[in-house]
Amino acid sequence: MKSSQPVIRLGLVGLGKIATDQHVPVLAASPDFDLVAVASRNATLEGAANYATLDDLLAAPEKPEAIALCQPPQVRFAAALAALEAGLHVFLEKPPGATLAEVALLHDAARANGVTLFASWHSRYAPGVEPARRWLEGRQIRSVAIAWKEDVRHWHPGQDWIWQPGGMGVFDPGINALSIATHLLPPFFLTEAILSVPSNRQAPIAADLVFRDRRNTPITVTLDWLQTGPQTWDIQVETDAGTLLLSKGGSQLGIDGEPQPLPPEAEYRGLYDRFAQLIRSGTCDVDLRPLIHVADAFLRGERRRVAAFED
Ligand code: NAP
């Protein structure tokens, strides 16, 4: 059912894996958005006006009011700036950019043009995250252990950009863990990092990170892209009043081993509800904290060369 508010006409750039898996089906059911246009060099969508480039889309007489940018982070800045300067509201897939400064510049451009910029973090909308945040309120956190271990060959077959500078390697999924952690925990900062970089690649395939907060609470993060078999996306928080385990990327929650009832998965529905709310209230949501921690790992981390990686 469409919303009682005017529906927002939206374009999408980069019709690849995440656009096809999540954006397109979620938009088809969205009460707030109509997906009216797509700009993609090698793909088209039935039912939308199709363009090869964003410039062509922006030059069309019936421009959309908003755009979702689903290309790899290294090429998103120019598209985002062009869209903001054309007066469109912009949804950035995660991570919001390849550098911190470019995203800050986009935030300024959004404010200057009176439009919304939304730096999305889909994992924050996993069903266990809000209940976990509420449970942690008022409890004393003793330690946090995050393990994000998955099989890159399964999840990113043939995606060369993730291994290039700005692609972030294992931090492409790892930043999802950091997006949840920055939402759940008091502010923390990196003290140590080891980045394991394959001899034939630019970006890490594994990383071990140690963070602390102002109370010296240890927060460890293990990222690994070579895990076959069952995949691990876990955040375990030890508190003065029990242990919280957020697992399967935030879709399951256990308290002292007891599974908690949760609503069904609706991460991208949550993102588009939020984008509509931001547009209608004339505000931006640009939280850089997950990207700051990744940048700090690249700034502060020790590099270890490891075996070459072949797809
Ligand atoms: P992808 O399928 O490799 O790329 C998306 C599309 O971007 C491609 O189909 C391509 O469309 C366009 N593109 C690729 N390289 C480009 C380049 N150099 N210049 C211009 N356009 C280019 O990537 P993805 O997995 O969907 O990921 C895209 C973003 O979403 C990433 O930031 C990722 O972290 C995030 N994300 C991914 C997932 C996931 O499960 N894959 C989940 C959540 C978020 P055309 O060739 O047709 O132009």
Residues whose N, C-alpha, C, O or C-beta is under 5 A from the ligand:
A	BS01	NAP	G14 L15 G16 K17 I18 A19 S40 R41 N42 A43 C70 Q71 P72 P73 V75 E93 K94 P95 Q159 D172
